[in-house]
């Protein structure tokens, strides 16, 4: 019986030794899990920051799109105004050419009138003598 008790004690000690080893392994695993939790927390924080940055970028993009739309509208209005100014300029050029033609025609008539006047003055001078 004593022998049996000794064997049981040896067995219990062996079991205790194995349980101590298992407990050590579990402690290591808990440490690893704690590290993993820390890493996951860090990843979650980074993801939160990325989401925040994306939100800011989307808001900036919305603002930039409205500015782009406004700039596009202004550009289209300026292009239209430019076309109107070009048409008016062309019209002025045509009117100026017509006026120039009329002035040249009047000038020609004035020259003819001056020549007629000079001729009449010449005849008057001949008759008066």
Phi and psi restraints in degrees (value plus and minus 20) as a CYANA .aco file:
   2 UNK   PHI     -79.7   -39.7
   2 UNK   PSI     -59.8   -19.8
   3 UNK   PHI     -83.2   -43.2
   3 UNK   PSI     -60.4   -20.4
   4 UNK   PHI     -86.0   -46.0
   4 UNK   PSI     -60.8   -20.8
   5 UNK   PHI     -84.4   -44.4
   5 UNK   PSI     -61.6   -21.6
   6 UNK   PHI     -81.7   -41.7
   6 UNK   PSI     -62.8   -22.8
   7 UNK   PHI     -84.8   -44.8
   7 UNK   PSI     -60.5   -20.5
   8 UNK   PHI     -84.6   -44.6
   8 UNK   PSI     -60.6   -20.6
   9 UNK   PHI     -83.7   -43.7
   9 UNK   PSI     -63.7   -23.7
  10 UNK   PHI     -82.0   -42.0
  10 UNK   PSI     -62.7   -22.7
  11 UNK   PHI     -83.9   -43.9
  11 UNK   PSI     -64.4   -24.4
  12 UNK   PHI     -83.9   -43.9
  12 UNK   PSI     -61.0   -21.0
  13 UNK   PHI     -82.8   -42.8
  13 UNK   PSI     -61.7   -21.7
  14 UNK   PHI     -82.2   -42.2
  14 UNK   PSI     -61.5   -21.5
  15 UNK   PHI     -85.4   -45.4
  15 UNK   PSI     -62.9   -22.9
  16 UNK   PHI     -80.3   -40.3
  16 UNK   PSI     -60.7   -20.7
  17 UNK   PHI     -82.6   -42.6
  17 UNK   PSI     -65.8   -25.8
  18 UNK   PHI     -85.1   -45.1
  18 UNK   PSI     -58.7   -18.7
  19 UNK   PHI     -85.4   -45.4
  19 UNK   PSI     -58.2   -18.2
  20 UNK   PHI     -83.1   -43.1
  20 UNK   PSI     -62.5   -22.5
  21 UNK   PHI     -82.7   -42.7
  21 UNK   PSI     -62.4   -22.4
  22 UNK   PHI     -84.7   -44.7
  22 UNK   PSI     -59.0   -19.0
  23 UNK   PHI     -84.2   -44.2
  23 UNK   PSI     -59.9   -19.9
  24 UNK   PHI     -82.2   -42.2
  24 UNK   PSI     -64.2   -24.2
  25 UNK   PHI     -82.9   -42.9
  25 UNK   PSI     -61.8   -21.8
  26 UNK   PHI     -83.5   -43.5
  26 UNK   PSI     -59.1   -19.1
  27 UNK   PHI     -81.6   -41.6
  27 UNK   PSI     -63.1   -23.1
  28 UNK   PHI     -81.6   -41.6
  28 UNK   PSI     -62.4   -22.4
  29 UNK   PHI     -84.1   -44.1
  29 UNK   PSI     -59.4   -19.4
  30 UNK   PHI     -82.5   -42.5
  30 UNK   PSI     -60.7   -20.7
  31 UNK   PHI     -81.8   -41.8
  31 UNK   PSI     -64.4   -24.4
  32 UNK   PHI     -83.3   -43.3
  32 UNK   PSI     -62.2   -22.2
  33 UNK   PHI     -84.0   -44.0
  33 UNK   PSI     -58.0   -18.0
  34 UNK   PHI     -82.2   -42.2
  34 UNK   PSI     -62.6   -22.6
  35 UNK   PHI     -82.4   -42.4
  35 UNK   PSI     -62.4   -22.4
  36 UNK   PHI     -84.0   -44.0
  36 UNK   PSI     -59.7   -19.7
  37 UNK   PHI     -82.2   -42.2
  37 UNK   PSI     -61.5   -21.5
  38 UNK   PHI     -81.7   -41.7
  38 UNK   PSI     -63.1   -23.1
  39 UNK   PHI     -84.5   -44.5
  39 UNK   PSI     -62.1   -22.1
  40 UNK   PHI     -83.2   -43.2
  40 UNK   PSI     -60.6   -20.6
  41 UNK   PHI     -80.4   -40.4
  41 UNK   PSI     -62.7   -22.7
  42 UNK   PHI     -82.3   -42.3
  42 UNK   PSI     -63.2   -23.2
  43 UNK   PHI     -83.8   -43.8
  43 UNK   PSI     -62.5   -22.5
  44 UNK   PHI     -81.1   -41.1
  44 UNK   PSI     -61.7   -21.7
  45 UNK   PHI     -82.2   -42.2
  45 UNK   PSI     -63.0   -23.0
  46 UNK   PHI     -83.7   -43.7
  46 UNK   PSI     -62.3   -22.3
  47 UNK   PHI     -83.1   -43.1
  47 UNK   PSI     -59.9   -19.9
  48 UNK   PHI     -80.6   -40.6
  48 UNK   PSI     -62.1   -22.1
  49 UNK   PHI     -84.9   -44.9
  49 UNK   PSI     -62.6   -22.6
  50 UNK   PHI     -81.3   -41.3
  50 UNK   PSI     -64.7   -24.7
  51 UNK   PHI     -80.9   -40.9
  51 UNK   PSI     -61.4   -21.4
  52 UNK   PHI     -83.4   -43.4
  52 UNK   PSI     -64.6   -24.6
  53 UNK   PHI     -82.2   -42.2
  53 UNK   PSI     -61.0   -21.0
  54 UNK   PHI     -83.2   -43.2
  54 UNK   PSI     -60.1   -20.1
  55 UNK   PHI     -81.9   -41.9
  55 UNK   PSI     -64.1   -24.1
  56 UNK   PHI     -83.9   -43.9
  56 UNK   PSI     -62.5   -22.5
  57 UNK   PHI     -81.9   -41.9
  57 UNK   PSI     -61.7   -21.7
  58 UNK   PHI     -83.3   -43.3
  58 UNK   PSI     -60.8   -20.8
  59 UNK   PHI     -84.5   -44.5
  59 UNK   PSI     -62.8   -22.8
  60 UNK   PHI     -82.2   -42.2
  60 UNK   PSI     -61.3   -21.3
  61 UNK   PHI     -83.5   -43.5
  61 UNK   PSI     -60.4   -20.4
  62 UNK   PHI     -81.5   -41.5
  62 UNK   PSI     -64.9   -24.9
  63 UNK   PHI     -83.7   -43.7
  63 UNK   PSI     -63.9   -23.9
  64 UNK   PHI     -85.0   -45.0
  64 UNK   PSI     -56.5   -16.5
  65 UNK   PHI     -85.4   -45.4
  65 UNK   PSI     -61.5   -21.5
  66 UNK   PHI     -86.1   -46.1
  66 UNK   PSI     -57.8   -17.8
  67 UNK   PHI     -86.3   -46.3
  67 UNK   PSI     -59.7   -19.7
  68 UNK   PHI     -84.1   -44.1
  68 UNK   PSI     -62.6   -22.6
  69 UNK   PHI     -81.4   -41.4
  69 UNK   PSI     -62.9   -22.9
  70 UNK   PHI     -84.5   -44.5
  70 UNK   PSI     -64.4   -24.4
  71 UNK   PHI     -83.4   -43.4
  71 UNK   PSI     -58.4   -18.4
  72 UNK   PHI     -83.8   -43.8
  72 UNK   PSI     -62.9   -22.9
  73 UNK   PHI     -82.5   -42.5
  73 UNK   PSI     -63.6   -23.6
  74 UNK   PHI     -82.7   -42.7
  74 UNK   PSI     -64.1   -24.1
  75 UNK   PHI     -81.3   -41.3
  75 UNK   PSI     -63.3   -23.3
  76 UNK   PHI     -83.0   -43.0
  76 UNK   PSI     -60.3   -20.3
  77 UNK   PHI     -84.2   -44.2
  77 UNK   PSI     -61.6   -21.6
  78 UNK   PHI     -85.8   -45.8
  78 UNK   PSI     -59.5   -19.5
  79 UNK   PHI     -82.3   -42.3
  79 UNK   PSI     -62.9   -22.9
  80 UNK   PHI     -83.2   -43.2
  80 UNK   PSI     -64.9   -24.9
  81 UNK   PHI     -82.5   -42.5
  81 UNK   PSI     -58.3   -18.3
  82 UNK   PHI     -82.8   -42.8
  82 UNK   PSI     -62.0   -22.0
  83 UNK   PHI     -83.4   -43.4
  83 UNK   PSI     -61.2   -21.2
  84 UNK   PHI     -83.4   -43.4
  84 UNK   PSI     -66.6   -26.6
  85 UNK   PHI     -80.7   -40.7
  85 UNK   PSI     -59.3   -19.3
  86 UNK   PHI     -83.3   -43.3
  86 UNK   PSI     -64.5   -24.5
  87 UNK   PHI     -83.2   -43.2
  87 UNK   PSI     -62.9   -22.9
  88 UNK   PHI     -83.8   -43.8
  88 UNK   PSI     -61.3   -21.3
  89 UNK   PHI     -81.1   -41.1
  89 UNK   PSI     -66.0   -26.0
  90 UNK   PHI     -80.3   -40.3
  90 UNK   PSI     -61.3   -21.3
  91 UNK   PHI     -83.3   -43.3
  91 UNK   PSI     -62.7   -22.7
  92 UNK   PHI     -82.8   -42.8
  92 UNK   PSI     -58.8   -18.8
  93 UNK   PHI     -82.2   -42.2
  93 UNK   PSI     -63.5   -23.5
  94 UNK   PHI     -84.5   -44.5
  94 UNK   PSI     -65.6   -25.6
  95 UNK   PHI     -81.8   -41.8
  95 UNK   PSI     -60.2   -20.2
  96 UNK   PHI     -84.0   -44.0
  96 UNK   PSI     -61.0   -21.0
  97 UNK   PHI     -82.7   -42.7
  97 UNK   PSI     -61.0   -21.0
  98 UNK   PHI     -83.9   -43.9
  98 UNK   PSI     -65.1   -25.1
  99 UNK   PHI     -82.1   -42.1
  99 UNK   PSI     -62.5   -22.5
 100 UNK   PHI     -81.1   -41.1
 100 UNK   PSI     -62.3   -22.3
 101 UNK   PHI     -82.0   -42.0
 101 UNK   PSI     -63.2   -23.2
 102 UNK   PHI     -84.0   -44.0
 102 UNK   PSI     -63.1   -23.1
 103 UNK   PHI     -81.6   -41.6
 103 UNK   PSI     -63.9   -23.9
 104 UNK   PHI     -82.7   -42.7
 104 UNK   PSI     -59.5   -19.5
 105 UNK   PHI     -85.4   -45.4
 105 UNK   PSI     -63.5   -23.5
 106 UNK   PHI     -84.1   -44.1
 106 UNK   PSI     -62.2   -22.2
 107 UNK   PHI     -79.1   -39.1
 107 UNK   PSI     -63.1   -23.1
 108 UNK   PHI     -82.8   -42.8
 108 UNK   PSI     -61.3   -21.3
 109 UNK   PHI     -88.0   -48.0
 109 UNK   PSI     -58.5   -18.5
 110 UNK   PHI     -83.2   -43.2
 110 UNK   PSI     -62.4   -22.4
 111 UNK   PHI     -81.0   -41.0
 111 UNK   PSI     -64.4   -24.4
 112 UNK   PHI     -82.6   -42.6
 112 UNK   PSI     -61.0   -21.0
 113 UNK   PHI     -83.5   -43.5
 113 UNK   PSI     -61.7   -21.7
 114 UNK   PHI     -83.1   -43.1
 114 UNK   PSI     -62.7   -22.7
 115 UNK   PHI     -83.1   -43.1
 115 UNK   PSI     -61.4   -21.4
 116 UNK   PHI     -84.8   -44.8
 116 UNK   PSI     -61.6   -21.6
 117 UNK   PHI     -82.3   -42.3
 117 UNK   PSI     -65.8   -25.8
 118 UNK   PHI     -81.2   -41.2
 118 UNK   PSI     -59.8   -19.8
 119 UNK   PHI     -82.6   -42.6
 119 UNK   PSI     -65.2   -25.2
 120 UNK   PHI     -84.9   -44.9
 120 UNK   PSI     -58.1   -18.1
 121 UNK   PHI     -85.0   -45.0
 121 UNK   PSI     -59.3   -19.3
 122 UNK   PHI     -82.8   -42.8
 122 UNK   PSI     -62.5   -22.5
 123 UNK   PHI     -86.6   -46.6
 123 UNK   PSI     -62.2   -22.2
 124 UNK   PHI     -80.7   -40.7
 124 UNK   PSI     -63.7   -23.7
 125 UNK   PHI     -84.8   -44.8
 125 UNK   PSI     -57.9   -17.9
 126 UNK   PHI     -88.0   -48.0
 126 UNK   PSI     -62.4   -22.4
 127 UNK   PHI     -91.2   -51.2
 127 UNK   PSI     -54.2   -14.2
 128 UNK   PHI     -93.7   -53.7
 128 UNK   PSI     -44.7    -4.7
